[in-house]
């Protein structure tokens, strides 16, 4: 086998090592977790599930914030300077991890959920509102247990370049799992939510101080170098 790599530019190639995964600086603030949910109903089970997860994360020591999707315009119907859009993007930049909780509708996520994700682009100038952040996905169903929604959320999380944790939560017949006060009842489903939030918290602690290195890519280093060379060449003309 020919082991040569004639197409590889060594100047931009990185050889990963444990030493390079050492944090450059340690954060002294609690993990910052953003909660998104996918329903506008007054008694929204995806919101109730997100709130229960938020309580668990807060108990672990995280700083938790929620985005209220009411009054968020349809994607691209208004400028990105719209207050609700700006609020959502600012929260995404603030976050180090996120939780997405959506109902299942017609076998997939709701338009409310997708609208929020669509408003968060891969790039805003030189910043990336989702890249390198951890993600946990959850769903509620009105009928029997399904994983359609969490599977779709995983696809979106990967597309948004997020680190989606292995565990997930799917709550069937959600109307039976919450009491009149909106609190989740004791059950194996509740225990799974605790498991998922534990895992998200741990992954966030592992990733947040290393995310810059983890998402540093050979192709992008090459592209940045080419742009810099072009800029220098144009300046000399």
C-alpha angles and dihedrals in degrees: 000000000000105000096188120114106206093169095053119101104214092196090070100031119111127204105208119222140170089251091060089053091061109112114256089211132005120234117231097193126088118264109278113226126186118204120209124183132186111223138074096198118126089237098037112175092197088056092045090051091049091049091051090050090047091055090052092049091048089051088054090054104263125139105236129196130179130211115216107216094200112117092014103140123232111276114281093002091110135024118277087248090075108124096240092047091048090049092052094048092047091052091049091052090047093052127089092187136015139206119209116197119181138167118235113248123175088349097305145057122307125259088244090060095043092047091059093049092046091055091058106076126201090245138020106185105304095340128088113209097201110018115117095010122125121243137199120192128208137172140191125208133195092215137024122342117288136173098199094106098045089048090053091047089053091054090051092046091053091048089051088052093243126150101243112199119233097241123075141173128235117177116193123200088015092183087071095049100062129063127224091273091056095252121137114248122234109272145121086274091058090048089053091053088054089050092051094048091047090053093046091050092050094046091048091053090050097045109035097073092043102039095105091059095039093057096040106118135199093221092052093047089053092047093049091050092050091051091049092051091049091050091052092047092051091049090056094053 
